[in-house]
Amino acid sequence: MFGKKKFSDINETLNRRFEEKKALIAVHRGTHAGNIVENTIPAFETALQMGGDLFEFDLASSTDGEIYAFHDGTEPRNLGCTENIRTMSGAQIERLFYKNADWAISGVPVEKFENIIRHFSGDELYNIDRAWDILPQITCVLKKHPHAIRQAVIKAPVRQEFLEFFSSCPEKYMYMPIVHNMEEVHAALSRPDMNLVGMEVIAKTSNDELYRQKNLDFIIRQGLYVWANTITLSGLAESKLFGDLNDDLAMLAGYDQSWGEALRKGVRVLQTDWPLQLSQFRDAYFHAV
């Protein structure tokens, strides 16, 4: 069981999924190709159909407080404009449409956060990313939908204001800190009132603290899962997130050389852009163990 026993009711769906699957597949912004675009309900539905166990999405607020699923900074690629959506009103955002994989107008608008929460009201799991600057607004929306507390895993860096927020928030949403070193690991562990379920480890190289086996084992002994990103954001070294283990290596050199090695290191959530291939590998891997 991941997380503290006192929060077991909130964490029940997450832990049941771990019991069923042994390791979970997180799908980066959903599965997007053709005219299905990232950070939208169709992308999330497709991710689950392709073997994903939870989908990840980003959030941004308009100037008048409307919250949308969008990774700000990607406006030129996704919307064909240069203005950051955080500087736009809700009315301005809702006049925009995504570009699709051929960079043609998709007809797909930017998705409202609340639409996602309403749509996925069963036992789906999702990870909320890049929303830590608007945490009070995010939890205000989530509180309107009581089912969401058992579905939403909220990610945020280890900063005192975020630790304080999750410690003092009456609703104990599942929290996953983004950790770069053992100092941050210990800082996150120092707050007993948070519903800490796992840690997203960032290791740019195999020499980084959070690639070392003893440190991963320490996190696991705290009753937490280790989340690693095998997504390949670019071909640049600074884009690496878990040493040399990434989706490119898996797809081009063999699944076991990348995803298998991550599983052997104790990683129990892998974030990927290739959920179908990873789900097939994951199932075969644990069947053979």
Secondary structure by P-SEA (a helix, b strand, c coil): ccccccccccaaaaaaaaaaccbbbbbcccccccccccccaaaaaaaaaacccbbbbbbbbccccccccccccccccccccccccccccaaaaaabbbbcccccccccccccaaaaaaaacccbbbbbccccccaaaaaaaaaacccccccccccccccaaaaaaaaacccccccccccccaaaaaaaacccccccccccccccccccccccaaaaaaaaaacbbbbbbcccccccccccccccccaaaaacccccccaaaaaaacccccccccaaaaaaaaaaaaaac
